[in-house]
Amino acid sequence: MGFTSPSKGKMELEEVVIDILDYIAEDMSRTYQLIVGTDSHSREQGNCFVSAIIIHRLGKGARYYYSKITDKRIQSMQQRIFYEASLSLSLADQLESYLKQNGRDDMKVEIHLDIGTQGETKELIKEITGMIIGSGFDAKIKPDACAASTVADKYTK
């Protein structure tokens, strides 16, 4: 899966992890939050899914990377939301694996979900957050899910 960094261009996931670790090494006195989220948008040619990785230097900015795919098979909103969550879950798992390979098994990945207590997605909160938490990751929903609802959303349009 290829990623795009707004400042560095095209990157593979392994390069993203190295860039994240370099970013952290620039200022080890700070606290960091590693976040993954996916959003989607229906189009005529299919559903556009964008997954984002954000490394947030708390109180001092962030870097992000995104990947975009199109899938024509998904029909319903519920299928789309579950697929978004599964893309984020898979990406978070891959990220943790690369981090461990680079000696950073202490870094945890938080997954931001494009669901909330308002609108159609409120019916899916329990199932989707349960899937994420049951897989060993922390889950955030709107309005606390900036990776999905802000960063990924920006590139689905």
Residue, then its C-alpha position, 0 to 999 in steps of 0.5 A: m500500500g503506497f502513501t502520500s506525504p504532503s511534504k515528502g511525496k510518495m512513500e511506502l509504509e516502511e518509509v513512513v515508519i522511518d519518517i515517523l521515527d525520525y520525526i520523534a527523534e527530532d524532539m524526544s522531550r515531547t509526547y507523541q500520539l500515533i493515530v490511524g483513521t479511514d474515511s470514505h465517499s461514494r462516487e459513480q465509479g465506486n467508493c473512495f477510501v482514504s486511510a490516514i496515519i498521523i504522528h501528533r507531537l502533542g502541543k507542537g504540530a503533527r505530520y500525516y500520510y494518506s493512502k487512497i483506494t477505490d472499491k466498487r463492490i460495497q453497496s450499503m453504508q453499513q458495509r462501507i463503515f465496517y470496511e473503513a474500520s477493517l482498513s484502519l485495523s489492518l493498517a494499525d496492525q502493519l504499523e505496529s509490526y514495522l515499529k517493533q522491527n525498528g525497536r519501538d514496541d512501546m508505541k501504541v496506535e490509536i484508531h479513529l473511526d468515522i462514526g458517532t452518536q449522531g446520524e446513521t452510524k450511531e447504530l454501529i458504535k458498539e459493534i465497530t468499537g468492539m471489533i477495534i478494542g477486541s483487536g487490542f487497539d484504542a478506538k475513538i469516535k466523533p467528535d474525537a476522531c480527527a484522523a478519520s473525520t478531518v485528515a482522511d475526509k479531506y482526501t476522499k472528495 
